[in-house]
């Protein structure tokens, strides 16, 4: 877990396990994306060796996406694999990162470049944990859930539009229902295409080609993940419009919805050369060409590899000027 989560949740979880007669040891990482590194992983490996950890003993990741990704990466590699349990406490981790079995660490050049598909034995999510989050953390998490609606479920988009204020206030009934629906969408996609080989799971990467590049090009210091995805969805939306796939009405509808959740829709001042360099390392690239997840309508997405370079460049300028 990280230093922010340890006080409200990590220590209680440790005590609960110990009261049940289960020895539980806790490693606390610095909060933030920079902890998803080989350096941090090595510290944890050495700590586990010092504990004489065994293959049957699980690693439990309590926290947001960083704790889950790093904990899962450790679990997938230590002793060639130990059991893994996800306990997401952030919105982004609940609706997205904890589901699907993608675990990874970052390289300086790009995000999630070294990792594996490694499914957790269980995912335990309690929406009451969201009560400790700030508005920014809630917003960036809702971005991933909004994405699920935009690519696969138009009725979920309707719910976001109708209940935006209640969702930002995390009113229990509507928030629990929307989180459940978002988790179900991702779980269904993953069950059909776990390792992203059938062209189904890739749809979940809507907004991520530009989003990941923004995170990496700003050294993970300016954009939270969902914020990068929000800007990335606007970029993908513009590309779809320029390719004649959607009209201004859908692009505007997406923009208004993201703004209602206090999400960024531009990335003013970002260095375009750095963004392009990071995009060239995108994991969806095939034959040197980016594969773009683009909308055909609200609730329907597809993948295109034939996007002209000038359309991409114009879109990056549009986002950053």
DRENRO-727083 format. One record per atom (N, C-alpha, C): z, y, x. Coordinates in pm, whole numbers, padded with zeros to 5 digits, always signed. Atoms other than C-alpha are relative to their C-alpha. Example, Ala and Ser with C-alpha at 12.3 -4.5 7.8 and 13.67 -1.06 7.14 Angstrom:
2
+00000-00119+00089/+00780-00450+01230/+00000+00120+00090/-00006-00119-00082/+00714-00106+01367/+00073+00109-00077/
end
This chain:
321
+00000-00118+00085/+00000+00000+00000/+00000+00123+00088/-00002-00121-00082/-00017+00363+00107/+00130+00077-00022/-00127-00073+00000/+00257+00617+00164/+00027+00069-00133/-00020-00065+00129/+00199+00787-00172/+00041-00097-00110/-00026+00100+00104/+00221+00467-00375/+00129-00077+00027/-00117+00082-00035/+00508+00304-00188/+00125+00042-00077/-00124-00045+00063/+00781+00521-00337/+00006-00034-00149/-00012+00030+00143/+00697+00492-00710/-00022-00146-00037/+00038+00134+00044/+00556+00138-00715/+00021-00110+00104/-00004+00104-00102/+00549-00046-00384/+00138-00059+00020/-00135+00051-00025/+00922-00069-00331/+00051-00083-00118/-00043+00077+00117/+00985-00183-00689/-00067-00137-00003/+00071+00129-00003/+00719-00453-00652/+00062-00092+00104/-00061+00080-00106/+00876-00568-00327/+00135-00056-00046/-00131+00046+00049/+01223-00585-00485/-00016-00107-00107/+00021+00098+00108/+01089-00771-00790/-00035-00137+00057/+00037+00127-00063/+00931-01036-00570/+00121-00063+00069/-00116+00053-00072/+01245-01070-00361/+00105-00054-00097/-00094+00050+00101/+01461-01106-00674/-00044-00135-00056/+00054+00128+00047/+01232-01392-00774/+00003-00107+00108/-00011+00097-00109/+01304-01561-00443/-00122-00008+00088/+00123-00002-00079/+00972-01464-00282/+00015+00103+00111/-00006-00093-00112/+00983-01311+00065/-00122+00092-00004/+00110-00096+00009/+00775-00993+00053/+00015+00104+00110/+00000-00098-00109/+00686-00772+00349/-00105+00106-00031/+00089-00110+00037/+00521-00432+00317/-00053+00073+00122/+00064-00083-00103/+00273-00255+00543/-00050+00126-00069/+00036-00128+00062/+00229+00115+00461/-00106+00068+00084/+00110-00068-00069/-00100+00284+00550/-00001+00148-00038/+00017-00140+00041/-00177+00657+00554/-00092+00008-00121/+00085-00017+00117/-00323+00772+00224/-00133+00061+00041/+00130-00060-00026/-00694+00850+00226/-00103-00095+00056/+00113+00084-00036/-01037+00710+00303/-00004-00036+00147/+00005+00028-00144/-00988+00729+00680/+00078-00127+00037/-00072+00125-00029/-00754+00428+00656/-00089-00124-00012/+00092+00114+00009/-01053+00205+00576/-00078-00012+00131/+00060+00004-00133/-01121+00149+00945/+00038-00128+00072/-00033+00115-00083/-01129-00127+01204/+00134+00021+00071/-00125-00026-00069/-00843+00045+01382/+00120-00034-00089/-00108+00031+00092/-00622+00022+01075/+00007-00150-00028/+00003+00145+00024/-00735-00335+01009/+00065-00076+00115/-00058+00070-00115/-00642-00439+01362/+00153+00010+00000/-00146-00014+00008/-00291-00298+01319/+00060-00100-00098/-00052+00092+00102/-00248-00508+01005/-00013-00145+00046/+00014+00136-00055/-00389-00823+01170/+00117-00032+00094/-00105+00025-00099/-00138-00787+01453/+00137-00009-00067/-00125+00007+00077/+00144-00722+01205/+00014-00136-00068/-00002+00131+00066/+00051-01040+01014/+00028-00112+00101/-00026+00099-00105/+00046-01239+01337/+00148+00002+00037/-00142-00012-00032/+00392-01105+01417/+00090-00062-00106/-00075+00063+00109/+00512-01227+01077/-00023-00151-00008/+00041+00141+00008/+00354-01568+01143/-00049-00035-00141/+00054+00021+00135/+00169-01534+00812/-00088-00124-00004/+00074+00125+00016/+00012-01853+00680/-00111+00015-00103/+00120-00009+00083/-00312-01925+00496/+00031-00001-00150/-00031+00006+00142/-00143-01994+00162/+00076+00119-00053/-00080-00115+00041/+00048-01666+00155/-00092+00116-00038/+00096-00101+00047/-00124-01392-00050/+00026+00139+00056/-00008-00144-00024/-00197-01034+00037/-00014+00069-00134/+00002-00075+00126/-00119-00801-00254/-00027+00146+00035/+00036-00140-00023/-00290-00461-00251/+00043+00082-00120/-00050-00087+00106/-00104-00200-00455/-00043+00142+00031/+00044-00137-00024/-00273+00137-00489/-00140+00024-00053/+00134-00036+00041/-00616+00289-00519/-00106-00083+00071/+00112+00074-00057/-00955+00185-00391/+00013-00026+00148/-00015+00020-00144/-00866+00231-00025/+00089-00119+00029/-00090+00114-00021/-00571-00007-00041/-00066-00130-00042/+00067+00121+00047/-00777-00256-00241/-00110-00046+00092/+00109+00037-00090/-01081-00245-00015/+00051-00051+00134/-00055+00040-00129/-00878-00265+00304/+00078-00131-00012/-00076+00123+00019/-00640-00529+00170/-00089-00120-00023/+00094+00109+00024/-00929-00738+00045/-00076-00039+00125/+00069+00029-00126/-01111-00707+00377/+00091-00082+00092/-00095+00076-00082/-00799-00824+00560/+00013-00142-00054/-00017+00133+00060/-00754-01112+00314/-00121-00089+00023/+00122+00079-00015/-01116-01222+00350/-00022-00049+00142/+00027+00031-00141/-01101-01238+00729/+00118-00063+00073/-00116+00055-00071/-00744-01320+00837/+00011-00150-00027/-00005+00147+00011/-00717-01695+00904/-00118-00055-00080/+00122+00036+00074/-01070-01717+00758/+00020+00002-00152/-00016-00019+00143/-00935-01621+00418/+00136-00042-00052/-00127+00027+00066/-00600-01594+00241/-00010+00053-00143/+00007-00050+00138/-00532-01537-00132/+00022+00151-00007/+00003-00146+00013/-00568-01181-00256/+00026+00038-00145/-00031-00050+00135/-00423-00995-00556/-00014+00152+00001/+00018-00144+00015/-00523-00646-00671/+00096+00054-00105/-00084-00072+00096/-00271-00413-00837/-00041+00147+00005/+00051-00137-00007/-00468-00092-00899/+00092+00099-00070/-00084-00104+00059/-00267+00224-00963/-00075+00130-00022/+00081-00120+00025/-00548+00483-00966/-00103-00030-00107/+00103+00018+00103/-00805+00541-01237/-00124-00065+00059/+00122+00054-00061/-01096+00472-01002/+00015-00147+00033/-00021+00141-00034/-00943+00145-00886/+00005-00087-00125/-00010+00080+00122/-00867+00029-01240/-00137-00027-00061/+00126+00016+00074/-01210+00091-01390/-00112-00053+00087/+00114+00035-00085/-01418+00004-01085/+00037-00081+00123/-00012+00059-00133/-01295-00077-00736/+00071-00135+00002/-00077+00125-00004/-01054-00359-00824/-00076-00118-00057/+00076+00104+00070/-01320-00555-01013/-00129-00028+00076/+00130+00032-00058/-01606-00740-00849/+00001-00064+00135/-00010+00073-00126/-01483-00864-00514/-00068+00062+00119/+00054-00067-00118/-01648-00609-00287/+00116+00057+00081/-00105-00049-00090/-01416-00545+00009/-00066+00045+00129/+00070-00055-00116/-01497-00342+00317/+00085+00101+00074/-00047-00116-00074/-01411-00096+00588/-00121+00087+00032/+00107-00095-00030/-01610+00211+00685/-00031+00003+00150/+00035-00042-00135/-01796+00300+01002/-00015+00152-00002/+00015-00146-00001/-01820+00663+01116/-00132+00045-00061/+00132-00041+00047/-02189+00666+01020/-00017-00015-00150/+00024+00027+00142/-02160+00529+00667/+00117-00077-00059/-00112+00059+00073/-01924+00394+00403/-00025-00147-00030/+00002+00141+00041/-01843+00027+00338/-00106-00082+00073/+00107+00066-00074/-02076-00093+00614/+00037-00140+00047/-00042+00133-00046/-01868-00395+00717/+00096-00056-00105/-00084+00054+00106/-01728-00616+00445/-00048-00135-00048/+00029+00132+00054/-01760-00918+00224/+00011+00004-00152/-00029+00026+00140/-01769-01046-00131/+00118-00098-00002/-00121+00082-00004/-01417-01182-00181/+00082+00030-00125/-00061-00025+00130/-01277-01220-00529/+00152-00012+00005/-00146+00014+00011/-00909-01153-00600/+00037-00114-00093/-00050+00103+00091/-00706-01429-00761/+00040+00061-00134/-00040-00068+00124/-00584-01173-01016/-00010+00151+00020/-00004-00146+00001/-00611-00804-01107/+00102+00040-00107/-00108-00040+00091/-00297-00655-01264/+00000+00152-00011/+00012-00144+00019/-00347-00308-01411/+00094+00046-00111/-00093-00058+00097/-00080-00103-01591/-00035+00148-00014/+00045-00138+00017/-00211+00223-01739/+00114+00100+00011/-00112-00092-00017/+00139+00371-01723/+00004+00058+00141/+00002-00050-00137/+00082+00407-01350/-00082+00128+00012/+00085-00119-00006/-00175+00677-01425/+00077+00128-00027/-00078-00119+00035/+00101+00912-01540/+00040+00081+00123/-00039-00070-00122/+00175+01003-01178/-00118+00068+00069/+00119-00054-00066/-00183+01106-01096/-00022+00146-00037/+00041-00137+00028/-00303+01464-01067/-00134+00003-00071/+00125-00015+00076/-00600+01600-01260/-00121-00041+00083/+00116+00033-00083/-00837+01560-00966/-00016-00151+00013/+00006+00145-00013/-00749+01193-00922/-00046-00065-00131/+00046+00052+00129/-00797+01131-01294/-00149+00024-00017/+00141-00035+00019/-01131+01311-01300/-00091-00091+00081/+00091+00080-00084/-01278+01120-01008/-00003-00145-00045/+00002+00135+00055/-01174+00793-01167/-00084-00011-00125/+00082+00001+00122/-01328+00880-01501/-00149+00003+00033/+00142-00004-00038/-01656+00944-01314/-00061-00139+00002/+00053+00136-00007/-01696+00572-01252/-00012-00062-00140/+00008+00053+00137/-01621+00487-01616/-00115+00065-00076/+00115-00069+00061/-01869+00751-01734/-00130-00063+00048/+00118+00067-00056/-02122+00589-01501/-00030-00129-00074/+00022+00126+00072/-02073+00255-01675/-00065+00025-00136/+00062-00032+00127/-02156+00416-02007/-00143+00047+00015/+00134-00055-00018/-02458+00603-01875/-00103-00108+00030/+00099+00101-00038/-02620+00290-01736/-00010-00116-00098/-00002+00124+00078/-02521+00027-01992/+00052+00012-00143/-00065-00002+00131/-02334+00148-02301/-00001+00141-00059/+00007-00135+00056/-02446+00459-02492/+00116+00033-00093/-00113-00028+00090/-02162+00419-02742/+00124+00042+00078/-00112-00043-00084/-01912+00455-02457/-00018+00147+00041/+00026-00141-00029/-02079+00784-02363/+00041+00086-00119/-00041-00073+00121/-02026+00896-02723/+00152+00017-00003/-00147-00007+00000/-01655+00816-02689/+00048+00103+00102/-00037-00099-00101/-01629+01018-02368/-00024+00142-00051/+00031-00134+00052/-01795+01315-02538/+00097+00040-00111/-00086-00031+00114/-01575+01292-02847/+00146+00018+00040/-00143+00002-00034/-01244+01238-02668/+00028+00049+00142/-00016-00043-00139/-01282+01419-02335/+00139+00056+00029/-00130-00062-00025/-00964+01624-02367/+00113-00103-00005/-00103+00104+00011/-00755+01327-02480/-00001-00092+00121/+00011+00087-00117/-00886+01117-02192/+00052+00070+00125/-00052-00073-00115/-00810+01388-01938/+00153+00011-00005/-00146+00000+00016/-00456+01396-02080/+00058-00142+00003/-00037+00142-00003/-00448+01013-02058/+00086-00036-00122/-00068+00043+00122/-00340+00975-02418/-00011-00152-00010/-00004+00146-00023/-00234+00609-02424/-00101-00082-00079/+00083+00089+00081/-00430+00460-02713/-00147+00008+00039/+00143-00013-00030/-00775+00602-02641/-00026-00032+00147/+00021+00027-00142/-00732+00581-02262/+00001-00149+00030/-00006+00144-00021/-00631+00216-02272/-00128-00067-00049/+00122+00060+00055/-00930+00132-02491/-00121+00028+00088/+00115-00034-00084/-01180+00317-02270/+00008-00071+00134/-00016+00073-00126/-01038+00165-01952/-00035-00147-00020/+00032+00141+00028/-01057-00181-02110/-00150-00020-00013/+00145+00014+00018/-01420-00126-02213/-00074+00016+00133/+00065-00021-00129/-01515+00005-01871/+00018-00120+00091/-00025+00120-00080/-01349-00288-01695/-00084-00117-00048/+00077+00112+00056/-01524-00530-01930/-00148+00011+00036/+00140-00020-00038/-01864-00375-01857/-00023-00047+00143/+00020+00039-00140/-01822-00417-01484/+00020-00149+00019/-00025+00144-00014/-01675-00766-01514/-00118-00082-00051/+00115+00071+00054/-01969-00875-01728/-00118+00004+00096/+00110-00013-00096/-02223-00742-01478/+00026-00088+00122/-00033+00078-00119/-02043-00902-01185/-00011-00150-00027/+00008+00143+00032/-02022-01238-01363/-00144-00049-00004/+00141+00037+00002/-02401-01235-01398/-00064+00004+00139/+00069-00025-00128/-02483-01121-01043/+00103+00038+00106/-00114-00030-00087/-02179-01148-00817/-00042+00060+00133/+00037-00042-00135/-02361-01101-00486/-00121+00093+00004/+00103-00103+00007/-02616-00845-00602/-00136-00051+00046/+00127+00060-00039/-02915-01076-00564/-00102-00004-00113/+00088+00014+00117/-03063-01067-00916/-00049+00133-00056/+00044-00130+00048/-03116-00695-00958/+00079+00052-00119/-00085-00044+00112/-02838-00662-01217/+00116+00085+00052/-00118-00071-00050/-02530-00561-01019/-00036+00131+00067/+00040-00123-00067/-02724-00297-00830/+00006+00120-00093/-00006-00111+00095/-02724-00089-01149/+00134+00073+00008/-00131-00062-00013/-02354-00024-01087/+00004+00104+00111/+00007-00097-00109/-02463+00183-00787/-00064+00131-00042/+00052-00128+00048/-02592+00465-01007/+00085+00114+00058/-00068-00113-00061/-02507+00787-00823/+00055-00025+00139/-00066+00035-00125/-02393+00604-00512/-00087+00025+00124/+00084-00023-00119/-02696+00654-00283/+00031+00137+00058/-00036-00134-00046/-02632+01027-00262/+00151+00013+00015/-00146-00014-00003/-02260+00995-00337/+00062-00051+00128/-00054+00054-00125/-02179+00768-00042/-00042+00086+00118/+00048-00083-00110/-02393+00987+00184/+00079+00130+00009/-00081-00122-00001/-02198+01297+00080/+00138-00028+00058/-00132+00034-00055/-01869+01124+00156/-00007-00016+00151/+00010+00027-00143/-01983+01003+00497/-00036+00125+00079/+00047-00117-00075/-02160+01325+00599/+00106+00109+00009/-00111-00095-00007/-01844+01525+00529/+00127-00066+00053/-00108+00072-00067/-01627+01271+00715/+00115-00032-00095/-00096+00044+00101/-01451+01164+00395/+00111+00101-00025/-00103-00102+00016/-01267+01494+00383/-00022+00097-00114/+00028-00099+00104/-01438+01697+00111/-00007-00062-00139/+00023+00061+00131/-01533+01460-00170/+00083-00127-00017/-00052+00130+00040/-01324+01194-00336/-00117-00085-00047/+00113+00088+00029/-01535+00890-00417/-00068+00035-00133/+00059-00030+00130/-01583+00969-00785/-00069+00135-00003/+00065-00131-00008/-01669+01329-00701/-00138-00013+00065/+00130+00025-00061/-01945+01212-00468/-00094-00069-00095/+00082+00071+00098/-02070+00976-00738/-00048+00097-00108/+00040-00098+00101/-02073+01263-00989/-00119+00083+00048/+00113-00076-00056/-02295+01475-00764/-00121-00091+00015/+00109+00095-00016/-02500+01165-00689/-00070-00032-00131/+00062+00024+00130/-02556+01101-01060/-00087+00118-00042/+00085-00116+00030/-02684+01456-01099/-00128-00005+00082/+00120+00014-00082/-02921+01397-00808/-00094-00106-00054/+00082+00108+00056/-03041+01068-00954/-00061+00043-00133/+00054-00050+00126/-03080+01237-01291/-00118+00092+00020/+00113-00089-00027/-03301+01506-01144/-00121-00078+00047/+00112+00083-00046/-03512+01246-00965/-00067-00068-00118/+00056+00066+00118/-03555+01057-01293/-00080+00099-00084/+00074-00101+00076/-03660+01378-01464/-00132+00034+00069/+00122-00034-00073/-03911+01463-01192/-00101-00114-00005/+00090+00115+00010/-04056+01111-01221/-00044-00026-00143/+00042+00014+00139/-04103+01156-01595/+00072-00110-00076/-00073+00110+00063/-03843+00894-01683/+00094+00049-00111/-00086-00061+00101/-03608+01122-01877/-00038+00147-00014/+00025-00142+00021/-03624+01472-02017/+00119+00085+00036/-00110-00093-00028/-03413+01781-01966/+00121-00027-00088/-00112+00020+00092/-03203+01684-02267/+00101-00100+00055/-00092+00101-00053/-03058+01375-02100/+00069+00050+00126/-00061-00056-00121/-03003+01549-01767/+00107+00101-00037/-00098-00099+00043/-02826+01834-01946/+00121-00066-00065/-00112+00071+00063/-02617+01592-02151/+00093-00059+00105/-00081+00054-00109/-02501+01420-01833/+00078+00112+00069/-00066-00112-00068/-02424+01755-01667/+00120+00052-00079/-00107-00053+00083/-02217+01883-01958/+00118-00097-00004/-00107+00099+00006/-02020+01558-01979/+00080-00001+00129/-00071+00000-00128/-01937+01557-01609/+00085+00125+00016/-00076-00124-00012/-01830+01920-01622/+00123+00000-00091/-00116+00007+00090/-01600+01849-01918/+00114-00079+00064/-00103+00075-00072/-01416+01609-01688/+00031+00063+00136/-00030-00077-00121/-01391+01877-01417/-00056-00063+00127/+00064+00064-00114/-01629+01689-01190/-00106+00091+00061/+00103-00083-00064/-01856+01858-00933/-00140-00050-00033/+00139+00038+00025/-02228+01862-01003/-00092+00050+00112/+00076-00045-00116/-02339+02024-00675/+00083-00026+00125/-00068+00019-00129/-02254+01995-00306/-00041+00115+00092/+00042-00119-00074/-02304+02349-00180/+00046-00005+00145/-00034-00016-00140/-02316+02394+00195/+00002-00127+00084/+00001+00125-00077/-02343+02028+00297/-00124-00003+00089/+00112+00008-00094/-02565+01967+00601/-00099-00108-00045/+00099+00094+00054/-02886+01806+00472/-00040-00107+00101/+00035+00100-00101/-02967+01634+00800/+00104-00111+00005/-00106+00101+00001/-02630+01460+00792/-00009-00088-00124/+00013+00078+00124/-02684+01355+00430/-00116-00098+00012/+00117+00088-00015/-03031+01216+00507/+00031-00116+00095/-00034+00105-00096/-02897+01025+00808/+00089-00106-00065/-00087+00096+00069/-02624+00867+00595/-00076-00079-00105/+00079+00070+00101/-02872+00783+00318/-00088-00107+00062/+00085+00099-00066/-03089+00597+00569/+00074-00130+00028/-00082+00119-00024/-02800+00354+00616/+00050-00062-00130/-00043+00052+00130/-02758+00287+00244/-00024-00150-00007/+00007+00147+00002/-02690-00082+00183/-00104-00054-00098/+00103+00045+00095/-02947-00097-00098/-00141+00013+00057/+00131-00022-00061/-03230-00007+00141/-00070-00134+00027/+00083+00118-00027/-03512-00264+00162/-00128+00048+00066/+00122-00040-00070/-03793-00233+00416/-00002+00147+00036/-00009-00140-00037/-03668+00111+00514/-00007+00096-00116/+00011-00086+00118/-03699+00243+00158/+00126-00011-00086/-00114+00001+00091/-03409+00347-00061/-00039-00057-00135/+00015+00043+00139/-03375+00167-00392/+00087+00091-00086/-00070-00099+00082/-03280+00424-00654/+00030-00057-00137/-00038+00033+00138/-03086+00344-00969/-00018+00127-00082/+00037-00118+00079/-03231+00581-01229/+00008-00029-00149/-00008+00014+00145/-03182+00640-01599/-00139+00002-00063/+00115-00008+00089/-03453+00566-01851/+00041+00060-00134/-00060-00057+00121/-03225+00674-02135/+00150-00009+00019/-00145+00018-00004/-02854+00710-02199/+00031-00145-00037/-00032+00140+00022/-02725+00355-02166/-00104-00097+00049/+00104+00090-00053/-03036+00217-01995/-00046+00051+00137/+00036-00036-00136/-03106+00217-01621/-00093-00104+00060/+00090+00090-00071/-03357+00064-01385/+00003+00035+00148/+00003-00021-00145/-03427+00042-01010/-00142+00033+00041/+00132-00041-00049/-03716+00221-00839/+00001+00013+00152/+00016-00015-00145/-03842+00205-00480/-00114+00094+00035/+00122-00077-00023/-04143+00432-00522/+00022+00150-00012/-00029-00142+00015/-03973+00772-00517/-00055+00076+00121/+00056-00075-00112/-04174+01018-00305/+00108+00075+00079/-00098-00068-00086/-03987+01166-00010/+00020+00144-00041/-00014-00141+00036/-04062+01517-00129/+00088+00020-00123/-00086-00010+00119/-03891+01451-00463/+00147-00014+00041/-00137+00017-00049/-03579+01328-00282/+00045+00125+00074/-00036-00119-00077/-03583+01624-00042/+00023+00120-00090/-00018-00112+00094/-03628+01874-00324/+00130-00014-00077/-00125+00024+00073/-03338+01713-00507/+00121+00031+00086/-00111-00029-00090/-03110+01733-00204/+00018+00151+00018/-00008-00146-00009/-03194+02101-00165/+00060+00058-00128/-00049-00045+00132/-03132+02152-00539/+00151-00020-00012/-00143+00029+00009/-02787+01995-00502/+00084+00083+00097/-00082-00056-00108/-02679+02174-00185/-00017+00150+00021/+00018-00145-00021/-02815+02529-00204/+00085+00081-00097/
end
